[in-house]
C-alpha cells in the first residue's frame, strides 16, 4: 500500500463510524523502491489529496524528510519539492502491518502490500 | 502524413492463475478494445490522474492502462477476492507496471471525494438466482442476480461521489442487464447529486459488441461528464 492509496481510504463503511479518516498506519515492513518521477502528475494530483494526512503518514513511517507540515505555495514550479512529494506518495510502500479505524480501533491487516478492508456481516 | 493510433497492448498474465480467479476471456478483451478505441479521448480530454478498476480479477485491464499511462497516472485496483488481489499484483509485476491493490467490496472503503478520473468495472453480469452472488470465490466473478445487475447497481449509486468533475467510467454489460435502464439509473443518481453540485453533467455512450461464440452481446457503457 502506497501512501497515495492510504490518503483515499476510510473505514466509514463500519457501522456507527462517522468519518473513519484518516486510518492510522501500524507498519511492520516498509519497502522503498524507485518509481519514475513525473512532475506534472505530482503537481496535478496534490489538490486531490489531504496534505496533512499525507505528511503525518510519512512522518509515522519515518520518511517525511524535509517536507514541511504545511503545504507550500506555488509548488507547481518547484521540482525539488515535488520530487520529495513523489517519494512519499509512490516510492514508500507498507508491505505488512495494519490500518486502524480512528473511531473504533478496528484493525485492517495489510499483507503482501494489500490492505484487507473487508468487513464481517455484523460490522456493516 | 500518417497519424499513429495509440495501442493498448494486452499484458501477459501468470500461467498458473488460481482457479478462484477469472481468467481473461472474451469480455476482458472487448473491454480492452473499447478502452483502446478511446485512448485518444482518455489522453487528451480526461488526462486521468487517478484510475480505479473495481473487480480487477487477473489484473490485465488495469495493468494495460498502467503500462500505457505510465508515470502520468496512479492506478488502483480493488477486488473482494483475495486470490484476485494477489493475481492483480502478480500481473502488474510481470509487466513491470505500477498498480496498488486493495481487497474490498466495491468502493466501500474509499473516501468517495470525487477523486477518481477513470473508472473501469467488468461486473458479474450473468443472470443468476440472487443467492449465487453471496457464494464468493470464482462464482462472485460472474453471478449478477436476477437482472445480472445486483452488483453493478450498488456501484452506480455511488458514481457521483466517486468520479471527479473531469472523468469517465467504463462498464461491461450485456443485453439482459438492460443497458438503457442502466442509463436511466445513472441519470437519476446523477440528477440528485447534480442538484448539489450544480454544474455536473454527464453523458453515456454504448459500444455494441457481438461475440459469435457466446450467447451474449456485450456492450461497453461509458459515463462521462466531459463528452
Interface residues (C-beta under 8 A of the other chain):
Chain A: X1 X2 X4 X5 X8 X9 X10 X11 X13 X21 X35 X36 X37 X38 X40 X41 X44 X45 X48 X89 X90 X108 X112 X113 X114 X115 X116 X117 X118 X119
Chain B: X47 X49 X50 X70 X71 X72 X73 X74 X76 X80 X82 X85 X86 X89 X98 X100 X101 X102 X103 X104 X105 X108 X109 X110 X111 X113 X115 X164
